[in-house]
Amino acid sequence: MNITEITQKAGARPKRKRVGRGESSGWGKTSGRGHKGQGQRSGYTAMSLREGANFPFFRRIPKYGFSNKIFRTEYQIVNVAELAERFDKGSHVTPAELESKGLIRDKNKLVKVLGDGEMTGALTVEAHRFSSTAEKKIAAAGGSVKWLADRPKKKFIQKPRWQIAAEAKAAGKDAGKAAPKGGKGESKKSAKKADGGDKPAKKKKPEAPKGEAPTSDASAKECQGKPFRVRPDELHRSGAAGMTGRCYQHF
């Protein structure tokens, strides 16, 4: 017999609390429950969040930030250095083997292999996730990996507009540098300039001289050369760019 065998069992079965045996039992007349109220009744459990008329503590404390603790995926972590230390060359590593070696606690839970340390021997490793470093080190040592779950998909993140514009501008500059001057690599703009342009120049419309009414208005043809002004009630119809004026006789 060893002293450690005795101390391990000490306190494993504490003495039962015998209540209702009078004041001399050590628990007093009310057996530690106090006088009256809900606390004396059987089946009562304390509600720690209730504070009576006080403002509840959970509502008093500030809440900010974000946490994914309640729905995150947790893995049992194993590094390649531990695999090289515990397993011989050519071994087949499975979650059951990892549990037997004491590297993980539960073979039925998810396992992830990380790349901390060096891999010396060729191993065939089975796990649910591998880091890119661990996968490269295992393959470099002559081993192989087997995914027990689907590989994670890359998350699509929308690029900001300024980044898209900068990349397009850089790509345009690179294409301009790569294209030789003249010949087939000549840009369309330079070809159009050499040909004199693909579209004829637009003819400007003749503008009415200042102080005269436009010739398009039938009533204004009679009073060309006379001073005219814009009616205030027609400002909102024509707008500032296309106002039409009439002489004083045609108001």
Number of C-alpha atoms within 10 A of each C-alpha: 5 6 7 9 9 9 10 9 9 10 8 8 7 7 7 6 9 10 15 13 13 12 12 8 13 12 16 15 16 15 17 12 14 11 10 9 8 12 13 14 10 7 7 9 9 8 7 8 9 12 10 7 6 7 10 13 11 10 8 8 8 6 8 6 4 6 8 7 8 6 7 8 8 11 14 18 14 19 19 21 16 15 23 18 12 11 17 13 13 12 14 16 17 17 22 14 14 19 14 13 13 11 17 19 14 15 15 9 12 18 23 18 24 19 19 14 14 17 24 19 19 21 23 18 21 20 19 18 24 23 12 11 14 23 20 16 21 23 16 14 14 15 21 17 19 15 13 13 11 8 10 7 6 6 6 6 6 7 8 8 9 9 10 12 11 11 12 12 12 12 12 12 11 11 11 14 10 10 13 12 12 10 9 8 11 13 14 9 11 13 14 12 10 9 9 10 12 10 7 7 7 6 6 6 6 6 8 12 10 10 14 19 24 20 14 10 12 9 15 21 14 13 19 18 14 14 14 21 15 14 14 7 8 12 13 9 10 11 10 9 6 9 15 20 20 22 21 13 10 11 10
